[in-house]
């Protein structure tokens, strides 16, 4: 067995092993469950880092992937379809090993943080068991090289997420949030599964590399969905696969589950809803990008752009620390999806990696603050104060310096400010979308403005959050005096994640990301295999000749050239946008901050504030439309079931009862009457005959005389003519 394959499989199996050992020994382990889970994740992380070093080190195989497969399911030849064979396959390339390090790294740090955060929880062992199960499912998703296994891991990730969101299932909030996440993701999963079956029905394989090769050879005429042309069907297939990413990565209109999922423990939010699970959709889109046609790319890019604006404008008014970060996650995911739709796949994946570090740091930092607030409120027996409301905080940097510094570093990163990894990845996204908008024109021309606008809004609401929590005067002096820094087990992960948010890990020069090791050596945008007539119709007279045998298509070369032109300008424009957002938040929420409120209160803007605070009333609209329609349909079906189905059944039952009663009466008085009469007649005759056997000679003589007389009378009557009888 190949060395890299063995390392990957061991790294995959360790989290699963920890899940099995913990879940079946919950009572025995109790508060010691982390003694199994944490070492297992640590070893898995070490193996992932070593595997990444083997793959990415200078002089290694570079971008050449390693793939292993073995037959898993063989159904033979199905009439009318052909041979059906499913393989269990593993793909190890640069994206795989980078994602393995991200997943295991964040998961390990979340495990460490959870030791302090979840201490005393009634389901401590169960919590650590499902953390391991989730990590296993994510690694399985990352390693899968065919759509069948990927879909299986995709569903396992959803199940683990449901279990962790609803960890405190005795409360109504987590119950509702877990159910909402589960149902919303099922919608996207149904679309993803339909897209997978559409491709398998034509190409008879789930392997992505094989599908790419077959599409590159030309679409067959038989590749049709509901009578559409092969080119249109390829677009539909790409959008159906994108539907799975829309749900998992919380894109509009299926984004509504992610903010509510903050009802789960804060470390779960850091692991699942910031760094890994929600990134699965972006990872999927990066994998299937070669299949995306020009029309599909435009839909993907516009969806991501709208989602990023939507979430950013909602986050600016929220006061719950976790909801601010939740909508920030949705917005950043929108930027990644927009980048992939614009053809800047490497930039979108780059932002996925950097976002995993600084957003996990932000969530764990928020968890550190919430943990400290909860401890103080518990000591004061205060159940009315919201421990997550930023209006109850302020000045916490004096009490929680490690948490504050790490949170500030992560905020610098997400704002796209200098010397941060987030600045480099965001600049690449902005350059790629600017190039795409300039070439595609039309509605795509708005994408660069969306990118720079979201950058400004991100800096504004993140620095608003930071200033209101850690700077200025405390809003509640009674709470502030008792606040303490979190234990070292919780602060060490914050320091590590803050350090991972720096630029140095990805490039030497923070202003030239495209020439850094990540984009220059590790990750490249894959070449598309779509038919030339389905490629984007760019402006400026760019011609699209026939697809070359290998290498990027002409429109991809045009995108790369135009993005290179924008690289220098986008850096300074992004820095200017981030700086404007920072200065706006500095002026409004620190220099002009009210001691008790700290939120923007301008009567003329109050309707906009309410619109933002209520999340554009999208949840309300869903309650009245989707949920209302489902409930109304359910009531109609229930009424039909009661009045029609049950009515027919009950009427049939009543008719059966009446018929049974009539038959009972007939049986009693007619059938039983005839039987009884026959019996009585026989009994009477029996009694009559019995009297002949009395044993008395006088009786016998009387019967003999009577019989003789009767015989004579009968004979006489027979002998006489009829006229003499009457």
VMD Tcl script that draws the C-alpha trace (Angstrom):
set ca {
  {0.00 0.00 0.00}
  {1.27 3.48 -0.88}
  {2.69 5.48 2.03}
  {0.45 8.51 1.47}
  {-2.64 6.35 1.20}
  {-1.79 4.58 4.46}
  {-1.21 7.90 6.24}
  {-4.48 9.30 4.93}
  {-6.51 6.24 5.97}
  {-5.01 6.21 9.47}
  {-5.71 9.93 9.86}
  {-9.27 9.22 8.72}
  {-9.79 6.26 11.05}
  {-8.53 7.80 14.29}
  {-11.49 10.20 14.81}
  {-13.90 7.36 14.03}
  {-12.11 5.14 16.54}
  {-12.41 7.85 19.21}
  {-16.13 8.16 18.47}
  {-16.70 4.40 18.87}
  {-14.68 4.18 22.09}
  {-16.37 7.17 23.70}
  {-19.97 6.70 22.56}
  {-20.10 3.14 23.92}
  {-18.38 4.03 27.20}
  {-20.05 7.30 28.13}
  {-20.85 6.37 31.72}
  {-17.45 4.87 32.38}
  {-15.54 7.80 30.87}
  {-17.73 10.68 32.02}
  {-15.60 13.83 32.41}
  {-12.52 11.94 31.15}
  {-13.81 11.46 27.61}
  {-11.32 13.99 26.27}
  {-8.47 11.67 27.29}
  {-9.42 9.52 24.29}
  {-10.67 12.15 21.84}
  {-7.89 14.73 22.16}
  {-4.93 12.33 21.62}
  {-6.72 10.74 18.67}
  {-7.19 14.14 17.03}
  {-3.65 15.18 17.88}
  {-2.23 12.09 16.16}
  {-4.55 12.64 13.18}
  {-3.33 16.24 12.93}
  {0.31 15.14 13.01}
  {-0.32 12.64 10.22}
  {-2.16 15.27 8.15}
  {0.70 17.76 8.55}
  {3.24 15.11 7.57}
  {1.14 14.12 4.58}
  {0.89 17.79 3.53}
  {4.65 18.16 3.90}
  {5.24 15.13 1.66}
  {2.89 16.54 -0.96}
  {3.75 20.24 -0.85}
  {7.45 20.31 -0.05}
  {9.81 21.64 -2.73}
  {10.83 18.88 -5.11}
  {7.74 16.78 -4.42}
  {5.26 15.61 -7.03}
  {3.75 19.08 -7.15}
  {0.25 19.23 -8.49}
  {0.14 15.64 -9.73}
  {-2.54 13.84 -7.73}
  {-2.46 10.34 -6.34}
  {-5.64 8.29 -6.67}
  {-6.44 4.84 -5.35}
  {-9.63 2.94 -6.04}
  {-11.08 -0.52 -5.51}
  {-14.33 -2.10 -6.59}
  {-16.95 -1.75 -3.91}
  {-20.33 -2.58 -5.48}
  {-20.82 -4.64 -8.64}
  {-24.36 -5.12 -9.93}
  {-23.39 -6.56 -13.28}
  {-25.10 -5.43 -16.46}
  {-28.49 -3.84 -15.96}
  {-30.82 -4.19 -18.99}
  {-31.33 -0.87 -20.73}
  {-28.57 0.82 -18.74}
  {-25.35 -1.13 -18.93}
  {-22.78 -2.20 -16.33}
  {-23.21 -0.73 -12.85}
  {-20.07 -0.51 -10.77}
  {-19.26 1.67 -7.76}
  {-15.69 2.08 -6.60}
  {-14.34 3.11 -3.21}
  {-11.70 5.64 -4.18}
  {-9.40 8.10 -2.48}
  {-7.87 11.18 -4.09}
  {-4.83 12.81 -2.55}
  {-3.83 16.06 -4.19}
  {-2.80 19.48 -2.92}
  {-6.35 20.57 -2.11}
  {-6.95 17.32 -0.22}
  {-3.91 17.59 2.05}
  {-4.52 21.28 2.75}
  {-8.14 20.57 3.69}
  {-7.02 17.68 5.92}
  {-4.73 20.02 7.83}
  {-7.51 22.61 8.14}
  {-10.07 20.08 9.37}
  {-7.84 18.24 11.83}
  {-6.11 21.43 13.00}
  {-9.28 23.33 13.82}
  {-10.89 20.21 15.26}
  {-7.93 19.57 17.57}
  {-7.94 23.14 18.85}
  {-11.71 23.01 19.36}
  {-11.26 19.79 21.34}
  {-8.73 21.53 23.58}
  {-10.95 24.57 24.03}
  {-13.95 22.37 24.83}
  {-12.20 20.77 27.80}
  {-12.57 24.03 29.68}
  {-15.71 25.34 28.04}
  {-17.82 22.18 28.45}
  {-16.57 21.17 31.90}
  {-19.48 20.05 34.04}
  {-21.81 19.44 31.11}
  {-24.25 16.59 31.68}
  {-23.45 15.05 28.28}
  {-19.73 15.74 28.24}
  {-18.76 12.34 26.80}
  {-21.47 12.41 24.13}
  {-20.27 15.86 23.05}
  {-16.69 14.68 22.50}
  {-17.89 11.54 20.75}
  {-19.79 13.52 18.13}
  {-16.91 15.97 17.70}
  {-14.83 12.98 16.63}
  {-17.59 11.63 14.41}
  {-17.94 14.98 12.68}
  {-14.19 15.16 12.06}
  {-14.27 11.66 10.56}
  {-17.16 12.61 8.25}
  {-15.39 15.76 7.07}
  {-12.16 13.88 6.37}
  {-14.12 11.23 4.46}
  {-15.72 13.97 2.37}
  {-12.35 15.55 1.63}
  {-10.70 12.26 0.66}
  {-13.52 10.98 -1.57}
  {-12.75 11.10 -5.27}
  {-16.16 10.01 -6.49}
  {-19.56 11.57 -6.04}
  {-21.15 8.50 -4.45}
  {-18.79 8.39 -1.47}
  {-18.77 12.16 -1.29}
  {-22.55 12.17 -0.97}
  {-22.42 9.55 1.77}
  {-19.89 11.60 3.74}
  {-21.95 14.71 2.97}
  {-24.95 13.15 4.74}
  {-22.83 12.02 7.69}
  {-21.61 15.59 8.12}
  {-25.22 16.76 8.18}
  {-26.14 14.16 10.80}
  {-23.19 15.07 13.03}
  {-24.08 18.74 12.69}
  {-27.68 18.01 13.70}
  {-26.50 16.11 16.78}
  {-24.09 18.84 17.88}
  {-26.44 21.78 17.24}
  {-29.07 20.02 19.35}
  {-26.61 19.03 22.08}
  {-28.74 20.78 24.70}
  {-31.90 19.18 23.37}
  {-33.81 19.76 26.60}
  {-34.09 23.42 25.59}
  {-36.58 24.48 22.88}
  {-34.05 26.73 21.10}
  {-31.51 24.01 20.19}
  {-34.35 21.63 19.30}
  {-35.78 24.09 16.81}
  {-32.35 25.09 15.45}
  {-31.26 21.48 14.88}
  {-34.53 20.64 13.13}
  {-34.30 23.77 10.97}
  {-30.72 22.96 9.96}
  {-31.63 19.36 9.18}
  {-34.67 20.20 7.03}
  {-32.98 23.07 5.18}
  {-29.97 20.94 4.33}
  {-32.22 18.13 3.09}
  {-33.49 20.48 0.38}
  {-29.97 21.06 -0.89}
  {-29.09 17.38 -0.49}
  {-32.02 16.39 -2.71}
  {-30.72 18.72 -5.43}
  {-27.19 17.39 -5.05}
  {-28.36 13.78 -5.27}
  {-30.42 14.59 -8.38}
  {-27.39 16.14 -10.05}
  {-25.24 13.13 -9.17}
  {-27.80 10.73 -10.65}
  {-28.09 12.88 -13.77}
  {-24.35 12.56 -14.41}
  {-24.23 8.88 -13.48}
  {-27.19 8.08 -15.73}
  {-25.23 9.30 -18.74}
  {-21.61 8.54 -17.96}
  {-22.08 5.37 -15.85}
  {-19.45 6.43 -13.32}
  {-19.32 8.43 -10.11}
  {-15.61 9.21 -10.43}
  {-15.12 12.93 -11.02}
  {-11.91 12.55 -13.02}
  {-13.56 10.02 -15.31}
  {-16.59 12.30 -15.75}
  {-14.30 15.21 -16.64}
  {-12.51 13.09 -19.24}
  {-15.79 11.94 -20.82}
  {-17.20 15.49 -20.95}
  {-13.98 16.73 -22.53}
  {-14.47 14.20 -25.33}
  {-17.80 15.79 -26.20}
  {-21.34 15.62 -24.89}
  {-23.41 12.78 -26.37}
  {-26.81 13.56 -27.86}
  {-28.41 11.23 -25.33}
  {-27.31 13.53 -22.48}
  {-30.66 15.26 -21.99}
  {-32.80 16.29 -19.05}
  {-36.52 16.76 -19.77}
  {-35.80 17.17 -23.47}
  {-33.13 19.86 -23.05}
  {-30.03 20.00 -25.24}
  {-26.83 18.38 -23.94}
  {-25.27 21.80 -23.31}
  {-28.29 22.99 -21.32}
  {-28.37 19.68 -19.45}
  {-24.73 20.18 -18.43}
  {-25.69 23.61 -17.05}
  {-28.61 22.06 -15.15}
  {-26.34 19.34 -13.74}
  {-23.87 21.94 -12.51}
  {-26.62 24.01 -10.88}
  {-28.11 20.93 -9.21}
  {-24.73 20.13 -7.69}
  {-24.50 23.78 -6.69}
  {-27.84 23.35 -4.89}
  {-26.10 21.11 -2.37}
  {-23.49 23.79 -1.77}
  {-26.21 26.44 -1.38}
  {-27.64 24.59 1.61}
  {-24.42 23.38 3.21}
  {-22.59 26.71 2.77}
  {-25.65 28.75 3.78}
  {-26.21 30.68 0.56}
  {-29.41 32.57 -0.19}
  {-32.19 31.41 -0.04}
  {-31.14 28.47 2.18}
  {-28.96 30.53 4.52}
  {-31.54 30.83 7.30}
  {-30.38 27.77 9.26}
  {-26.86 29.01 10.05}
  {-27.64 31.95 12.40}
  {-30.10 29.81 14.36}
  {-27.49 27.05 14.62}
  {-25.65 29.29 17.10}
  {-27.93 27.72 19.72}
  {-25.37 24.93 19.94}
  {-22.22 25.17 22.10}
  {-19.82 27.88 20.95}
  {-16.95 25.45 20.16}
  {-19.37 23.65 17.85}
  {-19.98 26.94 16.09}
  {-16.24 27.36 15.64}
  {-15.75 23.85 14.27}
  {-18.86 23.26 12.20}
  {-20.23 26.64 11.27}
  {-17.04 28.59 10.70}
  {-14.21 26.37 9.58}
  {-15.31 23.03 8.20}
  {-18.93 22.05 7.56}
  {-19.99 25.27 5.86}
  {-16.78 25.19 3.88}
  {-17.80 21.79 2.47}
  {-20.00 23.53 -0.10}
  {-17.11 25.72 -1.24}
  {-14.88 22.63 -1.41}
  {-17.50 20.83 -3.52}
  {-17.73 23.77 -5.94}
  {-13.94 23.85 -6.28}
  {-14.00 20.14 -7.15}
  {-16.79 20.34 -9.75}
  {-15.67 23.66 -11.26}
  {-14.45 22.02 -14.52}
  {-18.10 21.12 -15.25}
  {-19.54 24.61 -14.78}
  {-20.72 26.25 -17.98}
  {-20.71 30.00 -18.53}
  {-24.37 30.34 -17.52}
  {-23.83 28.22 -14.41}
  {-20.79 30.33 -13.46}
  {-22.86 33.50 -13.70}
  {-25.62 32.07 -11.49}
  {-23.08 30.88 -8.93}
  {-21.27 34.22 -8.87}
  {-24.46 36.26 -8.52}
  {-25.79 33.99 -5.78}
  {-22.60 34.38 -3.80}
  {-22.54 38.14 -4.32}
  {-26.12 38.64 -3.18}
  {-25.58 36.40 -0.15}
  {-22.49 38.33 0.92}
  {-24.32 41.67 0.74}
  {-27.40 40.28 2.47}
  {-25.48 38.83 5.41}
  {-23.18 41.85 5.79}
  {-26.08 44.29 6.00}
  {-27.72 42.08 8.64}
  {-24.57 41.66 10.75}
  {-24.11 45.43 11.08}
  {-27.09 45.75 13.46}
  {-26.99 42.54 15.52}
  {-26.19 42.72 19.22}
  {-25.75 39.00 19.94}
  {-22.05 38.27 19.57}
  {-22.57 34.83 18.03}
  {-25.20 36.06 15.56}
  {-22.82 38.76 14.34}
  {-20.19 36.09 13.69}
  {-22.79 33.79 12.13}
  {-23.88 36.38 9.58}
  {-20.23 37.26 9.05}
  {-19.65 33.60 8.15}
  {-22.51 33.67 5.66}
  {-21.09 36.83 4.09}
  {-17.57 35.42 3.78}
  {-18.91 32.19 2.30}
  {-20.75 34.33 -0.23}
  {-17.44 35.90 -1.24}
  {-15.89 32.44 -1.72}
  {-18.81 31.25 -3.84}
  {-18.70 34.48 -5.85}
  {-15.00 33.93 -6.52}
  {-15.55 30.37 -7.75}
  {-18.41 31.52 -9.98}
  {-16.12 34.22 -11.37}
  {-13.50 31.60 -12.26}
  {-11.09 32.52 -9.44}
  {-11.24 29.07 -7.83}
  {-7.78 29.26 -6.30}
  {-8.66 32.60 -4.69}
  {-11.92 31.24 -3.29}
  {-10.17 28.18 -1.86}
  {-7.39 30.39 -0.48}
  {-9.99 32.43 1.39}
  {-11.58 29.21 2.67}
  {-8.28 28.26 4.31}
  {-7.52 31.67 5.80}
  {-11.14 32.10 6.90}
  {-10.97 28.81 8.79}
  {-8.20 30.16 10.99}
  {-9.43 33.65 11.79}
  {-13.13 32.75 12.02}
  {-12.42 29.83 14.36}
  {-10.35 32.26 16.42}
  {-13.25 34.73 16.49}
  {-15.77 32.10 17.53}
  {-13.53 30.67 20.23}
  {-12.75 34.20 21.40}
  {-16.47 34.86 21.63}
  {-16.80 31.59 23.52}
  {-14.12 32.73 25.95}
  {-16.03 35.96 26.63}
  {-19.37 34.16 26.94}
  {-17.81 31.62 29.32}
  {-16.50 34.43 31.54}
  {-19.85 36.27 31.45}
  {-21.78 33.10 32.29}
  {-19.53 32.41 35.25}
  {-20.11 35.87 36.70}
  {-23.86 35.77 36.08}
  {-24.05 32.33 37.69}
  {-22.22 33.60 40.76}
  {-24.69 36.49 41.02}
  {-27.64 34.16 40.33}
  {-28.61 36.52 37.48}
  {-30.78 34.79 34.89}
  {-32.18 37.95 33.28}
  {-28.97 39.33 31.75}
  {-27.98 38.03 28.32}
  {-24.37 36.83 28.45}
  {-24.06 37.14 24.67}
  {-25.35 40.70 24.30}
  {-22.49 43.03 23.43}
  {-24.38 45.93 25.02}
  {-23.62 44.33 28.40}
  {-19.87 44.31 27.78}
  {-17.15 46.89 27.22}
  {-13.55 47.35 28.37}
  {-12.94 43.60 28.63}
  {-9.39 43.89 27.25}
  {-8.28 44.89 30.76}
  {-9.73 41.74 32.26}
  {-9.16 39.31 29.36}
  {-5.97 40.48 27.61}
  {-5.13 37.22 25.81}
  {-8.66 36.84 24.46}
  {-8.70 40.52 23.44}
  {-5.37 40.43 21.57}
  {-6.23 37.24 19.68}
  {-9.68 38.61 18.83}
  {-8.17 41.85 17.52}
  {-5.70 39.92 15.33}
  {-8.53 37.82 13.90}
  {-10.57 40.98 13.31}
  {-7.64 42.51 11.43}
  {-7.54 39.38 9.27}
  {-11.24 39.31 8.41}
  {-11.18 43.04 7.72}
  {-8.48 42.55 5.09}
  {-5.98 44.84 6.78}
  {-2.17 44.60 6.32}
  {0.05 41.71 7.39}
  {-2.89 39.34 7.66}
  {-3.68 36.23 5.63}
  {-7.24 37.43 5.16}
  {-5.97 40.49 3.32}
  {-4.17 38.36 0.72}
  {-7.03 35.95 0.07}
  {-9.60 38.73 -0.07}
  {-7.45 40.73 -2.49}
  {-7.25 37.75 -4.82}
  {-11.04 37.36 -4.71}
  {-11.53 41.04 -5.50}
  {-9.05 40.91 -8.37}
  {-10.71 37.81 -9.82}
  {-14.24 39.20 -9.57}
  {-13.13 42.54 -11.01}
  {-11.62 40.72 -14.00}
  {-14.76 38.61 -14.47}
  {-17.05 41.62 -14.20}
  {-15.04 43.58 -16.74}
  {-15.02 40.70 -19.23}
  {-18.52 39.34 -18.70}
  {-20.25 42.73 -18.40}
  {-23.97 42.92 -17.79}
  {-25.01 42.07 -14.26}
  {-21.50 40.72 -13.62}
  {-20.21 44.30 -13.76}
  {-21.66 44.81 -10.27}
  {-19.59 42.03 -8.72}
  {-16.44 44.14 -8.06}
  {-18.55 46.81 -6.34}
  {-20.17 44.09 -4.25}
  {-16.75 42.77 -3.25}
  {-15.36 46.15 -2.19}
  {-18.64 47.12 -0.50}
  {-18.75 43.91 1.51}
  {-15.11 44.47 2.50}
  {-16.06 47.88 3.91}
  {-19.11 46.50 5.72}
  {-17.12 43.58 7.12}
  {-14.55 45.91 8.63}
  {-17.32 48.14 10.02}
  {-19.35 45.47 11.81}
  {-16.35 43.46 13.00}
  {-14.65 46.49 14.52}
  {-17.99 47.54 15.97}
  {-18.11 44.17 17.69}
  {-14.51 44.44 18.86}
  {-14.81 47.98 20.17}
  {-18.05 47.34 22.04}
  {-16.66 44.22 23.72}
  {-13.05 45.05 24.53}
  {-12.67 48.84 24.41}
  {-14.36 51.89 25.84}
  {-16.05 51.97 29.21}
  {-17.76 48.94 30.71}
  {-21.53 48.93 30.28}
  {-22.03 46.91 33.46}
  {-19.51 47.76 36.16}
  {-21.01 45.17 38.49}
  {-20.17 42.45 35.98}
  {-16.90 43.95 34.78}
  {-15.29 43.87 38.22}
  {-15.74 40.09 38.50}
  {-14.68 39.13 34.94}
  {-11.55 36.96 34.68}
  {-9.47 35.60 31.82}
  {-10.37 32.11 30.68}
  {-8.14 29.18 31.73}
  {-5.04 28.34 29.73}
  {-6.73 25.34 28.11}
  {-9.03 27.85 26.39}
  {-6.54 30.62 25.62}
  {-3.84 28.45 24.00}
  {-6.08 27.59 21.00}
  {-6.81 31.31 20.61}
  {-3.11 32.14 20.42}
  {-2.45 29.37 17.90}
  {-5.34 30.42 15.66}
  {-4.34 34.08 15.88}
  {-0.82 33.15 14.79}
  {-2.27 31.09 11.91}
  {-4.08 34.23 10.72}
  {-0.79 35.96 9.84}
  {0.42 36.30 6.24}
  {3.76 34.57 6.67}
  {2.38 31.04 6.31}
  {1.19 31.68 2.76}
  {3.61 34.16 1.17}
  {6.69 36.22 1.92}
  {5.33 39.48 0.50}
  {1.84 40.22 1.89}
  {1.12 42.53 -1.07}
  {1.82 39.90 -3.73}
  {-0.30 36.90 -2.87}
  {-0.33 35.52 -6.41}
  {3.42 34.99 -6.31}
  {3.33 33.44 -2.83}
  {3.76 29.74 -2.15}
  {0.04 29.04 -1.74}
  {-1.14 30.33 -5.11}
  {2.07 29.91 -7.06}
  {2.95 26.38 -5.95}
  {0.15 24.73 -3.98}
  {-3.24 25.50 -5.52}
  {-4.17 26.35 -9.10}
  {-7.56 26.95 -10.71}
  {-8.45 23.71 -12.53}
  {-8.98 23.71 -16.28}
  {-12.56 23.48 -17.45}
  {-13.74 20.68 -19.73}
  {-16.98 22.23 -20.96}
  {-17.84 22.49 -24.67}
  {-16.55 25.76 -26.21}
  {-20.09 26.94 -27.03}
  {-21.01 26.84 -23.33}
  {-18.07 28.96 -22.18}
  {-18.62 32.53 -20.96}
  {-19.15 34.98 -23.82}
  {-16.64 37.62 -22.81}
  {-16.51 41.08 -24.29}
  {-13.58 42.90 -25.90}
  {-13.58 40.61 -28.92}
  {-12.16 37.62 -27.13}
  {-12.58 34.61 -29.39}
  {-13.14 31.13 -28.08}
  {-11.53 28.58 -30.37}
  {-11.96 24.87 -29.91}
  {-10.96 23.52 -26.53}
  {-7.27 22.62 -26.41}
  {-6.30 19.08 -25.56}
  {-4.91 20.20 -22.22}
  {-4.57 23.35 -20.19}
  {-6.95 26.21 -19.45}
  {-9.62 27.23 -21.94}
  {-9.28 30.61 -23.70}
  {-11.74 32.35 -21.42}
  {-9.79 31.11 -18.40}
  {-6.58 32.51 -19.88}
  {-8.37 35.82 -20.41}
  {-9.59 35.80 -16.82}
  {-6.11 35.06 -15.49}
  {-4.56 37.85 -17.57}
  {-7.19 40.38 -16.55}
  {-6.96 39.36 -12.88}
  {-3.19 39.90 -13.03}
  {-3.86 43.43 -14.31}
  {-6.21 44.05 -11.39}
  {-3.90 42.53 -8.75}
  {-2.03 45.73 -7.94}
  {-5.12 47.96 -7.90}
  {-7.29 45.56 -5.92}
  {-4.78 45.49 -3.06}
  {-5.00 49.21 -2.47}
  {-8.73 49.39 -3.10}
  {-9.30 46.57 -0.62}
  {-7.05 48.24 1.95}
  {-8.92 51.52 1.44}
  {-12.28 49.75 1.89}
  {-11.12 47.99 5.04}
  {-9.60 51.17 6.42}
  {-12.83 53.12 5.79}
  {-14.84 50.48 7.63}
  {-12.36 50.56 10.51}
  {-12.41 54.36 10.77}
  {-16.21 54.43 10.62}
  {-16.47 51.93 13.47}
  {-13.74 53.73 15.41}
  {-15.56 57.05 15.19}
  {-19.06 55.78 15.82}
  {-18.61 52.97 18.33}
  {-15.50 54.02 20.26}
  {-15.05 57.77 20.08}
  {-18.79 58.61 20.08}
  {-20.03 55.53 21.94}
  {-22.78 55.91 24.51}
  {-21.90 54.15 27.76}
  {-25.14 52.19 27.85}
  {-26.14 51.60 24.22}
  {-23.31 51.58 21.73}
  {-25.60 51.13 18.74}
  {-26.53 53.50 15.96}
  {-29.74 55.37 16.83}
  {-30.80 57.83 14.14}
  {-34.56 58.21 13.75}
  {-34.36 58.69 10.00}
  {-32.45 55.42 9.65}
  {-34.51 53.47 12.15}
  {-36.58 51.66 9.46}
  {-33.35 50.48 7.82}
  {-32.02 49.44 11.20}
  {-35.14 47.43 11.91}
  {-34.97 45.92 8.44}
  {-31.39 44.82 9.16}
  {-32.13 43.74 12.73}
  {-34.95 41.48 11.54}
  {-32.69 39.93 8.89}
  {-34.58 41.49 5.96}
  {-37.71 39.76 7.31}
  {-36.71 36.68 5.34}
  {-37.42 34.35 8.25}
  {-40.77 36.07 8.76}
  {-41.54 35.66 5.06}
  {-40.64 31.98 5.27}
  {-42.88 31.58 8.30}
  {-45.83 33.06 6.41}
  {-45.12 31.46 3.04}
  {-43.15 28.23 3.17}
  {-43.92 27.23 6.75}
  {-47.44 28.64 6.49}
  {-48.04 26.81 3.23}
  {-46.74 23.56 4.71}
  {-48.92 23.96 7.80}
  {-51.96 24.89 5.69}
  {-51.37 21.91 3.43}
  {-50.98 19.73 6.50}
  {-54.25 21.02 7.92}
  {-56.04 20.43 4.61}
  {-54.63 16.93 4.40}
  {-55.55 16.33 8.03}
  {-59.11 17.56 7.38}
  {-59.33 15.40 4.25}
  {-58.05 12.47 6.25}
  {-60.59 13.07 9.03}
  {-63.56 14.07 6.92}
  {-63.09 12.05 3.73}
  {-60.79 9.11 4.34}
  {-61.81 8.51 7.93}
  {-65.40 9.43 7.02}
  {-65.48 6.80 4.31}
  {-63.90 4.27 6.62}
  {-66.33 5.14 9.43}
  {-69.32 5.04 7.05}
  {-68.18 1.68 5.78}
  {-67.83 0.53 9.37}
  {-71.34 1.77 10.24}
  {-72.78 0.05 7.15}
  {-71.00 -3.10 8.17}
  {-72.44 -2.86 11.69}
  {-76.01 -2.31 10.38}
  {-75.66 -5.20 7.93}
  {-74.29 -7.36 10.70}
  {-77.26 -6.53 12.92}
  {-79.75 -7.35 10.14}
  {-77.97 -10.60 9.45}
  {-77.97 -11.27 13.17}
  {-81.75 -10.77 13.36}
  {-82.29 -12.92 10.26}
  {-80.04 -15.57 11.70}
  {-81.82 -15.43 15.06}
  {-85.44 -15.37 13.92}
  {-85.34 -17.07 10.52}
  {-82.43 -19.45 10.36}
  {-82.46 -20.27 14.06}
  {-86.34 -20.30 13.98}
  {-86.43 -22.91 11.23}
  {-83.85 -24.99 13.03}
  {-85.74 -24.62 16.32}
  {-89.10 -25.49 14.66}
  {-87.60 -28.54 13.05}
  {-86.15 -29.58 16.37}
  {-89.46 -28.98 18.17}
  {-91.35 -30.96 15.53}
  {-88.98 -33.85 15.83}
  {-89.21 -33.59 19.60}
  {-93.00 -33.58 19.47}
  {-93.04 -36.55 17.17}
  {-90.56 -38.23 19.43}
  {-92.81 -37.67 22.39}
  {-95.75 -39.05 20.44}
  {-93.84 -42.11 19.39}
  {-92.43 -42.51 22.86}
  {-95.92 -42.83 24.22}
  {-96.32 -45.99 22.14}
  {-93.57 -47.62 24.16}
  {-95.14 -47.16 27.61}
  {-95.01 -50.86 28.56}
  {-98.74 -51.09 29.47}
  {-100.85 -53.76 27.80}
  {-104.00 -51.66 28.05}
  {-102.30 -48.86 26.05}
  {-101.06 -51.27 23.44}
  {-104.62 -52.75 23.06}
  {-106.11 -49.28 22.76}
  {-103.65 -48.38 20.01}
  {-104.34 -51.65 18.20}
  {-108.09 -51.06 18.30}
  {-107.65 -47.47 17.17}
  {-105.36 -48.54 14.37}
  {-107.75 -51.20 13.16}
  {-110.64 -48.71 13.16}
  {-108.48 -46.23 11.28}
  {-107.53 -48.81 8.70}
  {-111.14 -49.78 8.13}
  {-112.16 -46.16 7.80}
  {-109.44 -45.48 5.28}
  {-110.22 -48.60 3.28}
  {-113.89 -47.77 3.32}
  {-113.27 -44.26 2.13}
  {-111.01 -45.52 -0.65}
  {-113.56 -48.13 -1.75}
  {-116.56 -45.75 -1.92}
  {-117.00 -43.65 -5.05}
  {-116.49 -39.94 -4.66}
  {-120.16 -39.13 -5.03}
  {-120.99 -41.10 -1.89}
  {-118.35 -39.37 0.18}
  {-120.03 -35.96 -0.04}
}
mol new
graphics top color blue
foreach p $ca { graphics top sphere $p radius 0.5 }
foreach p [lrange $ca 0 end-1] q [lrange $ca 1 end] { graphics top cylinder $p $q radius 0.2 }
display resetview
